[in-house]
Amino acid sequence: MAAAEWDSRSVASPTGDWPPAAAASPIKGKAALPESDGGASASGSSEAKVDDGNIQEAESSLREGLSLNYEEARALLWRLEYQRGNVEAALRVFDGIDLQAAIQRFQPSLSDKPLSKRSNKLRADSSNSGSQHAASLVLEAIYLKSMSLQKLGKAMEAAKQCKSVLDAVESIFQCGIPGVMVEQKLQETVSKSVELLPELWKQAGAYQEALASYRRALLSQWNLDDECCTRIQKRFAVFLLYGGVEAAPPSLASQTEGSFVPRNNLEEAILLLMILLKKWFLGKTHWDPSVMEHLTFALSLCGQTSIIAKHLEEVLPGIYPRTERWYSLALCYFAVSHNEAALNLLRKSLNKNESPNDIMALLLAAKICSSNNLLSSEGVEYAKRAVRDAESSDGHLKSVALHVLGSCLSRKSKVASSDHQRSVLQAEALKSLNEAISLDRHNPELLFELGIEYAEQRNMHAALKCAKEFIDVTGGSVSKGWRLLLLVLSAQQRYSEAEVVTDAALDETAKWEQGPLLRIRAKLKVAQALPMEAVEAYRTLLALVQAQRKAYGSVKNGTEDNEDKVREVEVWHGLANLYSSLSYWRDAEICLQKAKALKTYSATTLHVEGNKHELHEKIQDAVAAYFNAISMEVEHVPSKVSIGALLSKQGPKFLPVARCFLSDALRLEPTNRMAWFYLGEVHKQDGRLADAADCFQAASMLEDSDPVESFRSL
């Protein structure tokens, strides 16, 4: 009988009288091989072990009865012992196998090409089948030895044995395992070994070897089926994302010219997960929701939530509940500032026929509305519903709901139609924020929001306290806390203390995050009438911003509009205003041209140009520039104030127009002290002295608490 006719589930001798059961002994006339336990002492407390003599006799019987060579017989004995649970005895059987000798015997017959003549071809195929079976016996034995060592807690030894299986296969099949004419048992052993090796290296703590094994599994020709390959790809992606081990890029030998080569763990994990999704789209594997979860996490880390949205849209209906899909898409769109699309999806989700009480959707909708004056009323309604729904849940969700409600009320107060309504809304906003902070006392974002609200309502003592608490809670690691503290100190006219705090903040802040602090330092110098020191501060800031632009590009994931970055055009605006105030017209013009080159259509640039013309006493040019700025941005408050101020000086017939512009500016920004001052001038010239006195008083009060830049710039 040919060796290829051997089946792992039964054993039959050529004469047919050998017992097929695994427990039967292959040694005729001898005691049967040991039963399921590994052995015990000579006193009989346990079953007897297999000694070297029994192993050799069993091996000889198998070689004679089944025409097996030395390694094949030992491998077969090993499998019998392993299947019966005798792990330690099986390991002793394996010690006699010479793996390298077996590989050298198998390699020629498995690697040779078939002969041309039919008879020789049939003979070669028969020989090839026998050689494959022999190789399968030996390689399976090594694989089972690796499994045995793993069970005994010897992960490192197990990994080395498992690696030797793959090394042997690569030696035998030097051009990769062919897709046809490969014995099923041999292919199963190879597939299991490829899948097991990285896990063994991880258990042994050899993480770099695990990374190399994963790549070897995916890049070499192992003839793996789709399911096996999918499992390996998923485990590799998970290891790259959460393993805490930095992987070097794949070797040059494995790179195809023109193909994408991942530069780090994150890129490689994303590539693998996208391949898995493509397999599912093509029907090569079943749907695994965890793949999408891992991909969402990975893409969120690099700010590519729009790609997550694309994949969510491609998933067939029925995989996710539609309200869950809408909410996930809304999160993705919100992360890339597509607020309108996100809010429309949430409106659908919160419809009375869908999930009107979904607290997470309510909170996100309110959060989106809190960033837009025109949507603030809608946001208040969402936030109030969230507060009601959070009453029965934990305190954290209620705190978040109250926080968002306070933000929406504060935003709504900006568009209030009367001073009374504005005051009521501001009081409600403070009440909500204080209730939220009573439930989550050390939430830094709450402290920061409350500090800004107090500062905008000119309660500087309370704002200062919140700023200090924020810095304590965050350990001074977040620059916006320092900026809030600096603006509060500047509003209190405590410039020398603000200088000291600026130095401390710069020491605590990373180099690339120092831009906003340097901008405030320059404005502090301007407020103290130190123009040359202000110019030097702006130059330092300009050098930093230009270095950032060269390092990362002008726009990277939206960082140009990031609140923690300073745009280069802002620096040129500041310098242009400063040089204009010093009557350095040529320098001011150069700065303006630099700003226009960076951003052609900008209301702020036009306002700076108008300010230069005004200081240069070119009134008509100044008015034209201010009107162009308003044409560019209808609600540009500085331009409205400047137009009102200029018109108030042009005679009685221009006073109504000036009053209109100044009143509109105050509607948009009630704390603009220059708007109050010039409105007082208009009332004074128009003969309304009581109104003028009220405006001058408001301007005086605001001047005593006016920061060097708006609190909303935070």
LOTOR-157377 format. One line per 3 residues: number of its first residue (from 1); their letters; for each residue x, y, z of C-alpha. Coordinates in steps of 0.2 Angstrom, whole numbers, plus 2048, in hexadecimal, padded with zeros to 3 digits. Example, Ala and Ser with C-alpha at 12.3 -4.5 7.8 and 13.67 -1.06 7.14 Angstrom:
<recs>
1> as> 83E 7EA 827 ~ 844 7FB 824
</recs>
This chain:
<recs>
1> maa> 800 800 800 ~ 806 811 7FC ~ 80A 81D 80A
4> aew> 7FE 82A 803 ~ 7F0 81F 807 ~ 7F3 822 81A
7> dsr> 7E4 82B 822 ~ 7E7 834 833 ~ 7D7 82E 83A
10> sva> 7DB 81B 838 ~ 7EA 810 837 ~ 7EA 800 82C
13> spt> 7F8 7F4 829 ~ 7FB 7EC 818 ~ 7F3 7DC 81E
16> gdw> 7E4 7E4 824 ~ 7E5 7DD 836 ~ 7EC 7EC 83E
19> ppa> 7DF 7F4 84A ~ 7D9 804 843 ~ 7D6 80C 854
22> aaa> 7E3 819 859 ~ 7E5 810 86A ~ 7EB 800 862
25> spi> 7FD 7FC 862 ~ 807 7FC 852 ~ 813 7EF 85B
28> kgk> 80D 7DD 858 ~ 811 7D2 867 ~ 815 7E1 872
31> aal> 80C 7EB 87F ~ 800 7F8 877 ~ 806 80A 877
34> pes> 802 814 886 ~ 7F0 81B 889 ~ 7EB 82D 88A
37> dgg> 7F6 832 899 ~ 809 837 897 ~ 80F 82A 8A4
40> asa> 813 829 8B7 ~ 81E 821 8C3 ~ 824 80E 8C4
43> sgs> 819 80C 8D4 ~ 809 80B 8C9 ~ 802 81C 8CE
46> sea> 801 821 8BC ~ 802 818 8AB ~ 813 813 8A4
49> kvd> 81D 81F 898 ~ 823 81A 887 ~ 835 816 889
52> dgn> 842 817 87B ~ 841 804 878 ~ 82F 804 875
55> iqe> 831 813 869 ~ 83E 80B 85F ~ 834 7FA 85E
58> aes> 824 804 859 ~ 82E 80E 84C ~ 835 7FD 845
61> slr> 824 7F5 844 ~ 81C 804 83A ~ 82B 805 82E
64> egl> 829 7F3 82A ~ 816 7F2 82A ~ 813 802 820
67> sln> 823 805 816 ~ 827 815 81F ~ 838 81C 821
70> yee> 840 821 832 ~ 839 833 833 ~ 828 82E 82D
73> ara> 826 820 839 ~ 82B 82C 848 ~ 81F 839 842
76> llw> 811 82D 841 ~ 814 827 853 ~ 815 839 858
79> rle> 804 83C 851 ~ 7FD 82D 85A ~ 804 833 86A
82> yqr> 7FE 845 868 ~ 7EC 840 863 ~ 7EB 835 873
85> gnv> 7F1 844 87E ~ 802 83D 882 ~ 80B 84E 87F
88> eaa> 81B 84A 889 ~ 81D 839 881 ~ 819 83F 870
91> lrv> 828 84C 872 ~ 833 83D 876 ~ 82E 835 866
94> fdg> 832 844 85C ~ 844 846 863 ~ 84A 839 856
97> idl> 843 842 846 ~ 851 84A 83C ~ 847 858 833
100> qaa> 855 85E 828 ~ 858 84C 821 ~ 846 84A 81E
103> iqr> 845 85A 815 ~ 854 856 80A ~ 84B 845 805
106> fqp> 83B 84E 801 ~ 841 85D 7F8 ~ 847 855 7E7
109> sls> 837 84B 7E4 ~ 82C 85A 7E9 ~ 836 867 7DF
112> dkp> 839 85D 7CF ~ 82F 861 7C0 ~ 824 853 7B8
115> lsk> 82B 849 7AA ~ 825 84B 799 ~ 820 838 795
118> rsn> 80F 833 79C ~ 815 823 7A5 ~ 823 82D 7AD
121> klr> 817 83A 7B1 ~ 80B 82E 7BA ~ 81A 827 7C3
124> ads> 820 838 7C8 ~ 80F 83D 7CE ~ 80E 82D 7D9
127> sns> 81F 831 7E0 ~ 81B 843 7E3 ~ 80B 83E 7EC
130> gsq> 815 832 7F7 ~ 822 83F 7FB ~ 814 84C 7FF
133> haa> 80C 83F 80B ~ 81D 83C 813 ~ 821 84F 815
136> slv> 80F 851 81C ~ 812 844 82A ~ 823 84C 82F
139> lea> 81D 85E 82E ~ 80D 85A 837 ~ 817 852 845
142> iyl> 822 862 847 ~ 812 86D 847 ~ 80A 862 854
145> ksm> 81A 863 85E ~ 819 876 85E ~ 807 874 864
148> slq> 80D 869 872 ~ 81A 875 877 ~ 80E 883 877
151> klg> 803 879 883 ~ 811 876 88F ~ 814 889 88F
154> kam> 824 889 885 ~ 81F 896 878 ~ 830 89A 872
157> eaa> 835 888 86E ~ 824 886 866 ~ 827 895 85B
160> kqc> 838 88E 855 ~ 830 87D 851 ~ 822 885 848
163> ksv> 82E 890 83E ~ 838 881 839 ~ 828 87A 831
166> lda> 827 889 826 ~ 839 889 822 ~ 838 877 81D
169> ves> 829 87B 812 ~ 833 889 809 ~ 842 87D 807
172> ifq> 837 870 7FF ~ 82C 87C 7F4 ~ 839 889 7EF
175> cgi> 82D 891 7E3 ~ 81E 891 7F0 ~ 811 884 7F2
178> pgv> 808 880 7E2 ~ 7F5 883 7E2 ~ 7F2 871 7DB
181> mve> 7F8 860 7DE ~ 7FC 863 7F0 ~ 7F6 857 7FD
184> qkl> 7E8 85E 808 ~ 7F0 858 818 ~ 800 861 814
187> qet> 7F7 871 80F ~ 7EE 870 820 ~ 7FE 86F 82A
190> vsk> 806 87D 820 ~ 7F7 888 823 ~ 7F5 885 835
193> sve> 808 888 838 ~ 807 898 82E ~ 7F9 89E 839
196> llp> 800 897 84A ~ 812 89E 848 ~ 80E 8B1 84C
199> elw> 803 8AD 85A ~ 812 8A2 862 ~ 81E 8B0 860
202> kqa> 812 8BC 869 ~ 810 8B0 877 ~ 823 8AF 878
205> gay> 824 8C2 879 ~ 82E 8C2 868 ~ 824 8D0 860
208> qea> 82F 8D5 852 ~ 830 8C2 84D ~ 81D 8C2 84E
211> las> 81C 8D1 842 ~ 828 8C8 836 ~ 81E 8B8 837
214> yrr> 80E 8C2 832 ~ 816 8CA 823 ~ 81E 8B9 81E
217> all> 80D 8B1 81F ~ 805 8BE 814 ~ 813 8C1 808
220> sqw> 819 8AF 804 ~ 810 8A2 7F9 ~ 808 896 806
223> nld> 7F8 893 7FC ~ 7ED 898 80A ~ 7DA 898 808
226> dec> 7D0 8A8 80A ~ 7CA 8A5 81C ~ 7DC 8A1 823
229> ctr> 7E3 8B0 81A ~ 7D5 8BB 821 ~ 7D8 8B5 833
232> iqk> 7EB 8B9 831 ~ 7E8 8CA 829 ~ 7DC 8CF 837
235> rfa> 7E7 8C9 845 ~ 7F6 8D2 83D ~ 7EC 8E3 83C
238> vfl> 7E6 8E1 84E ~ 7F8 8DE 854 ~ 7FE 8ED 84A
241> lyg> 7F1 8F8 852 ~ 7F1 8F3 864 ~ 801 8E9 866
244> gve> 80C 8F8 86B ~ 81A 8F2 860 ~ 821 8FE 852
247> aap> 823 8F4 842 ~ 830 8F9 835 ~ 82A 8FA 823
250> psl> 82A 8EA 819 ~ 83B 8E5 811 ~ 83F 8EB 800
253> asq> 83F 8D9 7FA ~ 82C 8D8 7FD ~ 828 8E8 7F5
256> teg> 820 8E9 7E4 ~ 826 8F7 7D9 ~ 818 905 7D9
259> sfv> 80E 8FD 7E7 ~ 809 906 7F7 ~ 816 903 805
262> prn> 80F 906 817 ~ 81B 911 821 ~ 815 90D 832
265> nle> 809 902 83D ~ 7FA 90C 83A ~ 7FB 90C 827
268> eai> 7FF 8FA 826 ~ 7F0 8F6 831 ~ 7E4 900 827
271> lll> 7EB 8F8 817 ~ 7E7 8E7 81E ~ 7D6 8EC 824
274> mil> 7D1 8F3 813 ~ 7D7 8E3 80B ~ 7CB 8D9 817
277> lkk> 7BD 8E5 812 ~ 7C0 8E3 800 ~ 7C0 8D0 802
280> wfl> 7AE 8D1 80A ~ 7A8 8DC 7FC ~ 7AE 8CF 7F0
283> gkt> 7A5 8C1 7FA ~ 7B6 8B8 7FE ~ 7B2 8B9 811
286> hwd> 7A4 8BB 81D ~ 7A0 8CC 825 ~ 7AA 8D0 835
289> psv> 7A4 8E0 83E ~ 7B4 8E1 848 ~ 7BE 8E4 838
292> meh> 7B4 8F4 836 ~ 7B6 8F9 848 ~ 7C9 8F7 847
295> ltf> 7C9 901 836 ~ 7BF 90F 83E ~ 7CB 910 84D
298> als> 7DA 910 841 ~ 7D3 91D 835 ~ 7CE 928 844
301> lcg> 7DF 928 84A ~ 7E6 930 83A ~ 7D6 93C 838
304> qts> 7D0 933 828 ~ 7BE 931 82E ~ 7B7 935 81D
307> iia> 7BE 924 817 ~ 7B5 91C 825 ~ 7A5 925 81F
310> khl> 7A8 91E 80D ~ 7AA 90C 814 ~ 79A 90E 81E
313> eev> 790 914 80F ~ 797 905 805 ~ 791 8F8 812
316> lpg> 781 8F0 80C ~ 770 8F3 815 ~ 76C 8E8 823
319> iyp> 77E 8E6 82A ~ 77B 8F5 836 ~ 76B 8FC 83C
322> rte> 768 90C 832 ~ 768 918 841 ~ 778 911 847
325> rwy> 77F 913 835 ~ 779 925 835 ~ 780 929 846
328> sla> 791 922 841 ~ 791 92B 830 ~ 78D 93B 83A
331> lcy> 79C 939 845 ~ 7A7 937 836 ~ 7A0 946 82D
334> fav> 7A1 951 83D ~ 7B3 94C 83F ~ 7B8 953 82E
337> shn> 7AD 963 832 ~ 79F 95E 826 ~ 792 963 833
340> eaa> 783 966 828 ~ 784 954 821 ~ 787 94D 832
343> lnl> 778 957 839 ~ 76C 952 82B ~ 770 93F 82F
346> lrk> 76D 942 842 ~ 75C 94B 83E ~ 757 93B 835
349> sln> 75D 930 843 ~ 754 93B 850 ~ 743 93B 847
352> kne> 735 935 851 ~ 733 925 846 ~ 745 920 849
355> spn> 74F 923 859 ~ 749 933 860 ~ 751 930 871
358> dim> 762 92A 86C ~ 76C 934 879 ~ 77D 932 86F
361> all> 775 939 85F ~ 76C 947 869 ~ 77D 94C 871
364> laa> 786 94C 860 ~ 778 956 858 ~ 779 963 866
367> kic> 78C 964 865 ~ 78B 967 852 ~ 77E 975 855
370> ssn> 788 97D 863 ~ 795 982 856 ~ 789 98C 84B
373> nll> 77F 99C 851 ~ 770 998 845 ~ 76F 986 84B
376> sse> 770 98A 85E ~ 75D 98A 861 ~ 75C 978 85A
379> gve> 76B 973 864 ~ 763 979 874 ~ 754 96D 870
382> yak> 75F 95E 86D ~ 769 962 87D ~ 75A 963 888
385> rav> 753 953 881 ~ 764 94B 885 ~ 764 952 897
388> rda> 752 94A 899 ~ 758 939 892 ~ 768 93A 89D
391> ess> 75E 93C 8AD ~ 75D 929 8AF ~ 76E 925 8A9
394> dgh> 77F 928 8B1 ~ 785 939 8B6 ~ 792 93A 8A9
397> lks> 786 93B 89A ~ 77B 948 8A4 ~ 78B 952 8A6
400> val> 78F 951 894 ~ 77D 956 88F ~ 77D 965 89B
403> hvl> 78E 96A 894 ~ 787 96A 882 ~ 777 973 888
406> gsc> 782 981 88F ~ 78C 983 87F ~ 77C 984 875
409> lsr> 774 991 880 ~ 784 99B 880 ~ 784 99A 86D
412> ksk> 772 99F 86C ~ 775 9AF 877 ~ 780 9B5 869
415> vas> 771 9B7 85E ~ 765 9BD 86B ~ 759 9CB 865
418> sdh> 75A 9D5 875 ~ 766 9D8 884 ~ 759 9D0 890
421> qrs> 758 9C0 886 ~ 76B 9C0 884 ~ 76D 9C2 897
424> vlq> 760 9B4 89A ~ 769 9A8 88E ~ 77A 9AB 896
427> aea> 774 9A8 8A7 ~ 76C 998 8A2 ~ 77C 993 899
430> lks> 786 996 8A9 ~ 77A 98C 8B3 ~ 77B 97D 8A7
433> lne> 78E 97D 8A7 ~ 78F 97E 8BA ~ 782 970 8BC
436> ais> 78D 966 8B0 ~ 79D 969 8B9 ~ 795 964 8CA
439> ldr> 792 953 8C2 ~ 7A4 952 8BB ~ 7AF 95D 8C5
442> hnp> 7C0 95A 8BD ~ 7BA 95A 8AB ~ 7C7 965 8A2
445> ell> 7BC 969 893 ~ 7AE 96F 89F ~ 7BA 97A 8A9
448> fel> 7C0 982 899 ~ 7AE 985 892 ~ 7A9 98C 8A2
451> gie> 7B8 997 8A3 ~ 7B5 99E 891 ~ 7A2 9A1 896
454> yae> 7A7 9AB 8A5 ~ 7B4 9B5 89C ~ 7A8 9BA 88E
457> qrn> 79C 9C0 89B ~ 7AB 9CA 8A3 ~ 7AB 9C0 8B3
460> mha> 7BE 9C0 8B3 ~ 7C1 9B9 8C5 ~ 7B6 9A9 8C1
463> alk> 7BF 9A7 8B0 ~ 7D0 9A9 8B8 ~ 7CB 99B 8C4
466> cak> 7C5 98F 8B7 ~ 7D5 992 8AC ~ 7E0 98E 8BB
469> efi> 7D6 97E 8BF ~ 7D7 979 8AD ~ 7EA 97A 8AD
472> dvt> 7EB 971 8BD ~ 7E0 963 8B7 ~ 7E9 961 8A6
475> ggs> 7FA 964 8AE ~ 7FE 972 8A3 ~ 7FF 967 894
478> vsk> 7F1 96F 88A ~ 7F5 980 882 ~ 7E4 987 881
481> gwr> 7E3 987 894 ~ 7F2 993 895 ~ 7EB 99D 887
484> lll> 7DB 9A0 891 ~ 7E5 9A5 8A0 ~ 7EF 9B1 896
487> lvl> 7DF 9B9 88E ~ 7D7 9BB 89F ~ 7E7 9C3 8A6
490> saq> 7E8 9CF 897 ~ 7D5 9D3 89A ~ 7DA 9D8 8AC
493> qry> 7E8 9E3 8A6 ~ 7F5 9D7 8AF ~ 801 9D8 8A1
496> sea> 811 9D4 8AB ~ 809 9C4 8B2 ~ 803 9BF 8A1
499> evv> 816 9C1 89B ~ 81B 9B5 8A9 ~ 80D 9A9 8A5
502> tda> 812 9A9 892 ~ 824 9A4 896 ~ 81D 996 8A1
505> ald> 811 990 894 ~ 81E 990 886 ~ 829 985 892
508> eta> 81B 978 894 ~ 815 978 882 ~ 81D 96E 873
511> kwe> 826 979 866 ~ 819 976 858 ~ 80A 97B 864
514> qgp> 812 98C 869 ~ 80A 996 85B ~ 7FB 99D 864
517> llr> 805 9A1 874 ~ 811 9AB 869 ~ 803 9B4 861
520> ira> 7FC 9B9 872 ~ 80D 9BF 877 ~ 80F 9CA 868
523> klk> 7FE 9D2 86C ~ 802 9D4 87E ~ 811 9DE 878
526> vaq> 806 9E9 86D ~ 7FA 9EC 87C ~ 809 9F2 886
529> alp> 80E 9FE 878 ~ 81E 9F4 875 ~ 81E 9F4 862
532> mea> 82F 9EE 85E ~ 82E 9E0 86B ~ 81D 9DB 863
535> vea> 826 9DB 851 ~ 833 9CF 858 ~ 826 9C4 860
538> yrt> 81D 9C3 84F ~ 82D 9BF 846 ~ 830 9B0 852
541> lla> 81E 9AB 84F ~ 820 9AC 83C ~ 830 9A2 83C
544> lvq> 826 994 846 ~ 817 994 83A ~ 822 994 82B
547> aqr> 82C 985 832 ~ 81C 97C 835 ~ 816 97F 823
550> kay> 826 978 81C ~ 826 969 827 ~ 813 964 825
553> gsv> 80D 96E 816 ~ 801 97C 817 ~ 7F2 971 819
556> kng> 7F3 960 821 ~ 7E2 958 828 ~ 7DB 969 82A
559> ted> 7E9 96F 835 ~ 7E9 980 82D ~ 7D8 984 835
562> ned> 7DC 97B 845 ~ 7D9 985 855 ~ 7EA 980 85C
565> kvr> 7F4 987 84C ~ 7F7 998 846 ~ 7F5 99C 834
568> eve> 803 9A5 82B ~ 7F7 9B2 824 ~ 7F2 9B7 836
571> vwh> 804 9BB 83A ~ 805 9C6 82B ~ 7F5 9CF 830
574> gla> 7FC 9D3 841 ~ 80C 9D9 83A ~ 803 9E4 82D
577> nly> 7F9 9EC 83B ~ 808 9EF 846 ~ 812 9F7 838
580> ssl> 803 A02 833 ~ 802 A08 845 ~ 814 A0D 844
583> syw> 812 A15 833 ~ 81E A09 82A ~ 813 A09 81B
586> rda> 81F 9FF 810 ~ 821 9F1 81C ~ 80E 9F1 81F
589> eic> 80B 9EF 80C ~ 818 9E1 80B ~ 80F 9D8 819
592> lqk> 7FE 9DB 810 ~ 804 9D3 800 ~ 80B 9C4 809
595> aka> 7FA 9C2 811 ~ 7F1 9C4 800 ~ 7FC 9B7 7F9
598> lkt> 7F7 9AA 806 ~ 7E5 9AE 805 ~ 7DE 9B8 7F7
601> ysa> 7CC 9BB 7FD ~ 7CC 9BF 80F ~ 7C2 9CB 819
604> ttl> 7CF 9CD 826 ~ 7DC 9D1 819 ~ 7D1 9DF 812
607> hve> 7CE 9E6 823 ~ 7E0 9E7 827 ~ 7E3 9F0 816
610> gnk> 7D5 9FC 81B ~ 7DD 9FF 82B ~ 7ED A03 823
613> hel> 7E4 A0F 817 ~ 7DB A17 826 ~ 7EB A1A 830
616> hek> 7F3 A21 820 ~ 7E4 A2D 81F ~ 7DE A25 80E
619> iqd> 7CC A25 814 ~ 7C3 A21 804 ~ 7CF A12 801
622> ava> 7CC A0C 813 ~ 7B9 A0D 811 ~ 7BA A03 801
625> ayf> 7C5 9F6 809 ~ 7B9 9F4 818 ~ 7AA 9F2 80C
628> nai> 7B3 9E5 802 ~ 7B6 9DC 812 ~ 7A4 9DC 816
631> sme> 7A0 9D6 805 ~ 7AB 9C8 808 ~ 7A5 9C4 819
634> veh> 794 9CC 81D ~ 796 9CA 830 ~ 7A8 9D0 832
637> vps> 7A6 9DA 841 ~ 7B7 9E4 841 ~ 7B3 9EB 82F
640> kvs> 7A1 9F0 835 ~ 7A9 9F9 844 ~ 7B6 A02 839
643> iga> 7A9 A08 82D ~ 79E A0E 83B ~ 7AD A17 842
646> lls> 7B2 A20 832 ~ 7A0 A25 82D ~ 79D A2C 83E
649> kqg> 7AB A39 83A ~ 7A4 A3E 829 ~ 796 A49 82F
652> pkf> 784 A48 835 ~ 77D A41 825 ~ 787 A31 828
655> lpv> 782 A2E 83A ~ 773 A23 837 ~ 77D A17 82B
658> arc> 78B A17 838 ~ 77F A13 846 ~ 778 A04 83B
661> fls> 789 9FD 839 ~ 78E 9FF 84B ~ 77E 9F7 852
664> dal> 780 9E9 846 ~ 791 9E6 84C ~ 78B 9E6 85E
667> rle> 77E 9D9 85A ~ 78B 9CD 854 ~ 798 9D1 861
670> ptn> 790 9DA 871 ~ 7A1 9DB 87A ~ 7A9 9E6 86C
673> rma> 7AF 9F5 876 ~ 7B4 9FF 866 ~ 7A2 9FD 85F
676> wfy> 79B A03 86F ~ 7A7 A12 86F ~ 7A3 A18 85D
679> lge> 791 A15 860 ~ 792 A21 86F ~ 79A A2D 863
682> vhk> 78C A2C 857 ~ 77F A2E 865 ~ 789 A3D 86B
685> qdg> 78A A46 85A ~ 777 A42 858 ~ 773 A4A 868
688> rla> 76D A3A 872 ~ 779 A3E 880 ~ 771 A31 88C
691> daa> 773 A23 87F ~ 785 A29 87C ~ 789 A28 88F
694> dcf> 783 A16 890 ~ 78D A11 881 ~ 79D A1A 888
697> qaa> 79A A11 899 ~ 799 A00 890 ~ 7A9 A04 886
700> sml> 7B2 A09 896 ~ 7AC 9F9 89F ~ 7B1 9EE 891
703> eds> 7C2 9F7 88F ~ 7C6 9F2 8A1 ~ 7C3 9DF 89C
706> dpv> 7C8 9DE 88A ~ 7D4 9D0 886 ~ 7E2 9D2 879
709> esf> 7D8 9C6 86E ~ 7C6 9BF 86E ~ 7C3 9B1 87A
712> rsl> 7BA 9A8 86C ~ 7CB 9A6 863 ~ 7CE 998 870
</recs>
